[in-house]
Amino acid sequence: MSEDERELRLTVAAGPVAHASPQNATSPGKESASAKSGQRTRYTADRVFGPQAANDEVYARAARDIVRGALRGVNGTVFAYGQTGGGKTYTMRAITRGAIGDLFQAVQGDDERKYLMHFSAVEIYNEIVRDLLPLRLLDDPERGTVIERLICTPVDSSEALEALLREVEARRQVGATGMNAESSRSHMIVRLTIESRVASSADEAAVDTEDRGPALTATLNFVDLAGSERASRAQSSGTRLTEGCHINRSLLTLGKVIRSLSEKSERGSDEHVPYRDSKLTRILASSLGGNARTAVITCISAAASALEATRAALFFASQAKRVRNRATVNEVIDDKALIRRYRAEIAELQ
């Protein structure tokens, strides 16, 4: 089982398209984004996109390899970060649609493996994880933090997946604020679970499944974070103010987790990482400093009035850039197949 250690990938895009953060520390062509406030500050990213960048280009350069890696059994996560009204939902919708087309094109063109795909989606609204059934977070020693009784729907076509996406997007909590007429009031996580095994022909039907090699499984997350906001600028009160407080608190915890992980990556410190301080970080724990390849898409605005929020988003992205994940190929092997593998390895050593 191979292990792939990489930094989180960072790409920056201004305007209606987003700022993406890939996971490749050594990739060529790194660019920098800077902000002015008395003195110049430089932030390093893997890619920088301007307002005119096409969504297809953002997907291809920021997320495509992570999406395709899920077909090879490697967990992946793509999430958008930034202030409210920065274009996160717009960007994540485009990236998720790009991923759907990419995945099914690859699956339909692969005659060597048989694939099974499941769809699920949750939102975190006021620190409550919501789906069609009552949910509970559980800590599984093998799978990490899992959501109990989460509805997982099998999908066998891009059309079916598109229909499910439209359904969950329509159910997400959205409301008007002084900064955004359709502001996302919750964090939304769309999850695809992809399993595959070597395809068998009619002549191989009698062969034990383990003789055809291990099954591969991977989880692919698309995370659309609600944006940080100031109550004074968003003109929030009542329910909107309560929502904003919960959003800001969970994003603050996310920032603390990223900061702790970046220090652990650079200094090798054994500092406690506060994953359990929010539902968001608990669910995404394996994507942050764990077994996954992760791309952070930081959405920024070129408006002068958004300078402070832009600097804060770029600072978060620069911290995330220092986090190192260790992604492995996830193989599912039963006991008999595992014993045969060990015997073969022992025979090679003798």
Steps between C-alpha positions, in 0.01 A plus 500: 500500500674819384501823700492844341608789724412846371422849616149631453470650154422870476366695201377860512229653280346844533152607399206271418730198472691366802839472652616142492752333723651175368704249696828495313799663665738433214281578202653741250359834404416627848373853506447759771212720608567807710299759689599851604438669829794721585742227403490231237420146611569207272294181504609195301251283312524222244267681263347849472188567290361838401132600472482389136621142561263231370357248744633213291852635540464540876375142531768358270792666679374499858301182552498256209791282614351472850165394353659243271712370787179383672455246218837354602399467865643829635277720717456858384345824621441831324369792703444870446585760762449877515274784608128503432421602143846396381377243246550177696165340416529605136845343478419179686194439285715529189771276643252236617336494156841473336586210729175318417570513127862396553416207728233343281703551185789312664275226642324439169834479320652249743423139402748353748325600822142501625395809699237571762427857604289638788389858559431674831472861612470684830495859615624638831250765604551673835730209600229244425575235237189462287380236257173319435549272802618584852878490506769430756880530468692186592875440530591185310858371551534410131288759320550799733203719587189370320142621486255240630195428284612732221298430188723362224336472160650282224557690175571347162493801268599864489134594448397327824781671689409840354138451612612418855725806507217728395282348770747555785594848378133598510475379860803687627446792737531828307404852606544866410748722683632849444793352306336222299142450382547119502746441779573139597409463867653156545805298400410235242693176445427288194662159523557233237612156612664309214574128508653293222621148430659331203222411259438132433392337177246221475788248496628637832168489681604197706825660615503633858473876507815531713699321227434798277679731741382737771214740456584871506291752689526877537299791632475821300374811684383827346471758778329836453571700813276785607690827492632696794318827557491803727159569649542874440569456127247221450241703698408181682250471780281232650529167318760628256718621788476160672592324175796733446630434851493123445664534159779722630558274801538187287731681256707621796537138612596401146770767509630369834513145362689614191743702712567205733552264205734741322714527812505123538606463136782753526628442853394146562327618818257278686247778551136412558283557190149619602303297245217436745431869566259519205290264290669622182854412610389167646348392169799626298768373739637239258515763223707736716839351572380142444441237234387716209615734227344839558459817294395826667331750270522845655251745352600863522365832380697770321282771657685751721227467762581128532874549558494393864296185424725423203811522714341274762406243235850505351653462845282192561604362161869556573462305825317218320778485240737379773285204607620161380261212432596134460263346249504125445321270259208348692480128435228272634642152556329213678688274743563218254643733237715673762644169618583402141674834447711455816594147396610623158712776657660250741575264210676783315717571803611135543 
